[in-house]
């Protein structure tokens, strides 16, 4: 039986938002939504895998701007305020939807979810999600890396090599100040590479980085193993290329798993669906409608004029099938590629972390099932 490796890489980044001069600020919601829907579920997933002794390893890139915001006491306090308002809204929804069983069940589910998030953030993790990530790094289930200081696109910044070096240095220094060690890997913003960047990365102590498929396949000399083996840049720094099929299965709007009709519809939210006078206390300035996170419908179909009610049990069944499909396709890839290689192939699957839970509600549970299935191989 051919042996191979699946390398799942998540990149967590949000632009820096910090406005103490305002009581609340719209862009802060990006962070609050990501904490509730992505980062807390991701840590909970790692906790369960640790508890069940599942052998697995995941790479997570944390941007310096995100690290700084997760450390900020003002934003931590505002997140708790945000979560308590959601909990209040979910309680009102439980009352409003009485006599509408499918909606009432979902409202109760959201209320339980927000209660769990509040307990986890405030009591279990004590507001320090970075410490929770660090614990799993020390435990061997998570490889923490970072990216450029402000997530600047390095090929454009290359009009000044000093700007590129500063982006990389400040990014690494910020990471070291938070975690106490230097990252061995580096996420290039937007996977943007240019010839010569490998030397700057080497000078910064970086051992490896990730690029898009064409970054490997369009090299001056075609790599012998394509994207299925790391490419030595000639100075000891290794480049890992994205596997296109893994991207298509998860990212593609037409063929990707997140578009399945059973999954929750992101674009139907009570922040837009319900009367303004009812929802006003829970949206921006009481006037500007925003997503609340409470969504009652499933995707149903691309052109469906009416969206059906979301059914969590059906979504759970579907994500299990999708996890099996994903692992099955990786198994077939390895069987096809392995005999032609002099080493086990590595399939690199990089994604934005916020896809899992925020854009794709079921994403964290799908990822957990993928890791559990992979551990059985």
C-alpha positions in Angstrom: 0.0 0.0 0.0 1.4 3.4 -1.0 2.0 5.9 1.8 1.5 9.6 1.5 0.8 12.7 3.6 -2.0 15.2 3.8 -0.9 18.6 5.0 -3.8 20.8 6.0 -2.9 24.5 6.5 -5.2 27.1 7.8 -4.4 30.8 7.5 -6.1 33.1 10.1 -6.0 36.8 9.3 -8.1 39.9 9.9 -7.2 43.5 9.2 -6.3 45.5 12.3 -9.3 47.3 13.9 -9.0 49.3 17.1 -11.2 52.3 17.8 -11.3 53.1 21.6 -12.7 56.5 20.6 -16.0 54.8 19.6 -18.3 52.8 21.8 -18.6 50.3 19.0 -17.3 50.0 15.5 -18.6 48.1 12.5 -15.4 46.3 11.6 -15.0 45.0 15.1 -17.8 42.6 14.2 -15.4 40.8 11.8 -13.3 39.8 14.8 -16.2 38.9 17.0 -17.9 36.8 14.4 -14.6 35.0 13.7 -14.0 34.2 17.4 -17.5 32.8 17.8 -17.8 30.9 14.5 -14.3 29.9 13.7 -11.6 30.3 16.4 -13.6 28.9 19.4 -14.9 25.9 17.3 -11.3 25.2 16.0 -9.9 25.1 19.6 -12.8 23.0 20.8 -12.1 20.6 17.9 -8.4 20.3 18.9 -9.5 19.8 22.5 -11.7 16.8 21.5 -9.0 15.3 19.3 -6.6 15.5 22.2 -9.1 14.0 24.6 -9.7 11.1 22.2 -6.0 10.6 21.6 -6.4 11.1 17.8 -3.0 11.3 16.1 -3.1 14.3 13.8 -1.3 17.5 13.0 -2.6 20.8 11.6 -0.7 23.9 10.6 -2.2 27.3 11.6 -0.9 30.6 10.4 -1.8 33.5 12.7 -1.3 37.0 11.3 0.3 39.7 13.5 -2.8 41.9 13.2 -5.0 39.1 14.4 -2.6 38.2 17.2 -2.6 41.8 18.4 -6.4 42.1 18.4 -6.8 38.8 20.3 -4.4 40.1 22.9 -6.2 43.5 23.3 -8.1 43.9 26.6 -10.5 46.5 25.1 -11.5 44.1 22.3 -11.8 41.2 24.7 -14.2 43.1 26.8 -16.2 44.3 23.8 -16.4 40.7 22.5 -18.0 39.6 25.8 -20.5 42.5 25.5 -21.2 41.4 21.9 -21.7 37.7 22.9 -24.1 38.7 25.8 -26.2 40.7 23.3 -26.4 37.7 21.0 -27.4 35.6 23.9 -30.2 38.1 24.7 -31.3 38.1 21.1 -31.4 34.3 20.9 -33.5 34.3 24.0 -36.0 36.7 22.4 -36.0 34.5 19.3 -36.9 31.4 21.4 -40.0 33.4 22.6 -40.8 34.8 19.2 -40.7 31.4 17.4 -42.9 29.6 19.9 -45.5 27.6 17.9 -43.0 27.3 14.9 -41.2 24.1 15.8 -38.4 24.1 13.2 -37.5 27.7 13.9 -37.9 27.3 17.6 -35.6 24.3 17.7 -33.0 26.3 15.8 -33.4 29.4 18.1 -32.8 27.1 21.2 -29.8 25.7 19.4 -28.3 29.2 18.9 -29.0 30.1 22.5 -27.2 27.0 23.7 -24.3 27.7 21.3 -23.9 31.2 22.6 -24.0 30.0 26.2 -21.3 27.5 25.4 -19.2 30.1 23.6 -19.5 32.5 26.6 -18.5 29.8 29.1 -15.6 28.6 26.9 -14.2 32.1 26.2 -14.7 33.6 29.7 -14.2 30.6 32.0 -12.3 27.8 30.2 -9.9 29.9 28.1 -10.1 33.0 30.3 -10.3 35.2 27.2 -6.9 34.0 26.0 -7.3 32.1 22.8 -3.7 32.4 21.9 -2.7 30.5 25.0 -5.2 27.8 23.9 -3.5 27.6 20.5 -0.1 27.5 22.1 -1.1 24.6 24.3 -1.9 22.5 21.2 1.3 23.6 19.6 3.2 22.3 22.6 1.1 19.1 22.5 2.1 18.4 18.9 -1.3 18.7 17.3 -0.8 22.2 15.9 2.1 23.8 14.1 1.9 27.6 14.6 3.4 29.9 12.0 2.8 33.5 11.0 2.8 35.9 8.0 3.8 39.5 7.1 3.3 42.3 9.6 0.3 44.0 7.9 -0.4 41.2 5.4 1.2 43.3 2.6 1.4 41.7 -0.8 5.1 41.2 -1.0 5.6 41.2 -4.8 4.1 44.7 -4.9 6.1 45.9 -2.0 9.3 44.6 -3.7 9.8 48.1 -5.1 11.7 48.4 -1.8 13.5 45.4 -0.5 13.6 47.2 2.9 9.8 47.2 3.0 9.7 43.4 2.3 12.3 42.7 4.9 10.5 44.8 7.5 7.1 43.2 6.8 8.7 39.7 7.4 10.8 40.8 10.4 8.0 42.6 12.2 5.7 39.7 11.5 8.1 37.2 13.0 9.1 39.5 15.9 5.4 39.9 16.8 4.9 36.2 16.8 8.0 35.6 19.0 6.8 38.2 21.4 3.5 36.4 21.8 4.5 32.8 21.8 8.1 32.9 23.0 9.6 31.0 19.9 10.2 31.7 16.3 8.0 30.2 13.6 9.6 27.7 11.3 7.2 28.4 8.5 5.8 31.5 6.9 2.5 32.2 5.1 3.1 34.5 2.1 0.2 36.9 1.9 -2.1 35.8 -0.9 0.6 33.2 -1.6 2.5 36.0 -3.5 6.1 35.0 -4.4 8.8 36.6 -6.5 12.3 35.3 -7.4 14.7 36.4 -4.6 12.1 36.3 -1.8 13.5 33.0 -0.7 16.8 34.7 0.2 14.9 37.3 2.4 13.0 34.5 4.1 16.2 32.6 4.7 17.8 35.7 6.3 14.8 35.9 8.6 15.2 32.3 9.7 12.2 30.9 7.8 12.5 27.2 6.8 9.4 26.8 4.6 6.6 28.7 2.9 3.5 28.0 0.8 2.7 29.1 -2.8 -0.1 28.5 -5.2 0.1 25.7 -7.7 1.5 27.8 -10.5 4.2 29.0 -8.2 5.7 25.5 -8.4 4.6 24.3 -11.8 5.7 27.5 -13.7 9.2 27.4 -12.2 12.0 27.9 -14.6 12.9 24.2 -14.3 9.9 22.0 -14.0 10.0 20.2 -10.6 10.3 16.5 -10.9 7.4 15.8 -8.5 5.2 18.8 -9.2 3.4 20.0 -6.2 3.6 16.7 -4.4 7.0 17.2 -2.9 8.6 20.3 -1.3 10.8 22.3 -3.7 14.2 23.3 -2.4 14.8 26.9 -3.3 18.6 26.2 -3.4 19.3 27.8 0.0 17.7 25.3 2.3 14.3 27.1 2.3 11.5 24.8 1.1 8.4 25.8 -0.9 5.2 23.8 -0.7 2.7 24.1 -3.5 -1.1 24.0 -3.2 -2.8 20.9 -4.5 -5.5 22.1 -7.0 -8.0 19.3 -6.4 -8.1 20.0 -2.7 -8.8 23.6 -3.4 -11.6 22.9 -5.9 -13.3 20.5 -3.5 -13.5 23.1 -0.8 -13.3 26.5 -2.4 -15.2 26.1 -5.7 -18.7 27.8 -5.6 -20.0 25.3 -8.1 -18.3 22.0 -7.1 -17.1 22.7 -3.5 -18.6 21.0 -0.5 -19.8 24.3 1.2 -22.3 24.8 -1.6 -24.3 21.7 -0.8 -28.1 22.4 -0.4 -28.1 20.8 3.1 -25.7 23.3 4.5 -26.7 26.5 6.3 -27.3 29.5 4.1 -24.9 32.3 5.0 -26.9 35.1 3.3 -30.2 34.6 5.2 -29.8 36.3 8.6 -32.4 37.7 10.9 -30.4 40.9 11.0 -31.8 41.5 7.5 -35.0 39.4 7.6 -36.8 40.7 10.6 -38.5 44.1 11.2 -36.1 46.9 12.0 -37.9 47.9 15.3 -37.4 44.4 16.6 -33.8 43.9 15.5 -32.6 47.5 16.2 -31.0 46.9 19.6 -28.7 44.3 18.1 -27.5 46.0 14.9 -25.1 48.8 14.2 -26.4 52.2 15.6 -29.9 50.7 15.6 -30.3 51.6 11.9 -27.6 49.8 9.8 -28.5 46.2 9.3 -25.7 43.7 9.8 -25.4 39.9 10.2 -26.2 38.7 13.7 -25.2 35.0 13.1 -28.7 33.7 13.7 -29.7 32.1 10.4 -32.7 29.7 9.9 -32.3 28.6 6.3 -30.3 26.1 4.3 -28.8 26.7 0.9 -31.5 24.6 -0.7 -30.3 25.4 -4.3 -28.5 28.0 -6.2 -31.6 29.4 -7.9 -34.2 28.3 -5.3 -36.6 31.3 -4.9 -37.6 30.1 -1.4 -35.0 28.8 1.0 -36.0 25.7 3.1 -35.5 25.6 6.8 -32.1 24.5 8.0 -31.9 20.9 9.3 -28.7 20.4 11.5 -29.1 16.6 11.5 -29.2 16.5 7.7 -26.2 18.8 7.5 -24.3 16.6 9.9 -25.0 13.5 7.8 -23.9 15.4 4.7 -20.6 16.6 6.2 -19.8 13.0 7.2 -20.2 11.9 3.6 -18.1 14.9 2.4 -15.3 14.0 4.8 -15.3 10.4 3.5 -15.3 11.7 0.0 -12.4 14.0 0.6 -10.3 11.3 2.3 -11.2 8.8 -0.4 -10.0 11.1 -3.1 -6.7 11.8 -1.3 -6.3 8.0 -1.0 -6.8 7.6 -4.7 -4.4 10.5 -5.4 -1.7 8.8 -3.4 -2.2 5.5 -5.1 -1.9 7.1 -8.5 1.1 9.4 -7.7 3.0 7.2 -5.2 4.4 4.6 -7.7 5.9 7.4 -9.8 7.8 9.0 -6.9 10.9 8.1 -4.9 9.4 9.4 -1.7 5.9 9.5 -0.2 3.8 12.3 -1.8 2.6 15.2 0.3 -0.8 16.7 -0.6 -0.9 20.3 0.6 -4.4 21.7 1.3 -4.2 25.4 2.4 -7.4 27.3 3.3 -8.4 30.5 5.0 -9.3 29.6 8.5 -12.4 31.8 8.5 -13.9 29.6 5.8 -14.4 27.0 8.5 -17.4 28.1 10.7 -18.0 31.6 9.4 -18.6 31.2 5.7 -19.1 27.4 5.9 -21.0 26.9 9.2 -20.4 23.1 9.2 -16.7 23.5 8.3 -15.1 22.9 11.7 -17.0 19.6 12.1 -16.1 18.6 8.6 -12.5 19.3 9.3 -12.6 17.3 12.5 -14.1 14.3 10.7 -11.4 14.6 8.0 -8.7 14.5 10.7 -10.3 11.5 12.4 -10.6 9.6 9.2 -7.1 10.4 8.2 -5.8 9.1 11.5 -7.2 5.6 10.6 -5.2 5.4 7.3 
